[in-house]
Amino acid sequence: ANQVTLVRGTLVALLFALIGESTVSGVPAMVMVAGSVVCLLDGADGWLARRSKMVSGFGARFDMETDAVLVAVLAALAWQFGKVGAWVLWAGLLRYLYLAAGAVVPLLRRPLPPSYLRKTIAVVQMVALIVAIAPFVSPALSARVAAAASAALTLSFLQQVLWLYRNSLPSTRTSKC
């Protein structure tokens, strides 16, 4: 499973290399295809880890950080290709802002329970950015798709923070004897 994630990471690194390069015909289509492959492999690595009973904390973190870099790269490319405004970079920065905040606020370093909703929103964000980059999608539609996914991602992070805060409060329940 980690080898699949490594392949994903390699593809993300190749996409990262396109940031700042001049956009020539066919590059957005290539990004769309490569991003789609990375997303498909994202489903494969977790499945392989569970099937082979080799689930690990490292593997989960490796997968999550690869996803975060992919979102950042796709957001930057969507902006670079003129499909959306610079505001889309917010989606790519959220994970890193959360980590930076965790350096200052210890509460944000606490582990979260597994959540299919968070995983689903992450996948939706990746797919939305791929759709936004697609050459056959208009900039107006690209912006709407990316904005909706970015809003969902922002709400997901907000929900995480609220969950951590609520679960850090001392219990107000008292036992009655």
Summary of the structure (lengths in Angstrom):
residues: 177
radius of gyration: 18.1
end to end distance: 52.4
largest distance: 75.5
contacts: 507
relative contact order: 0.13
helix: 75%
strand: 0%
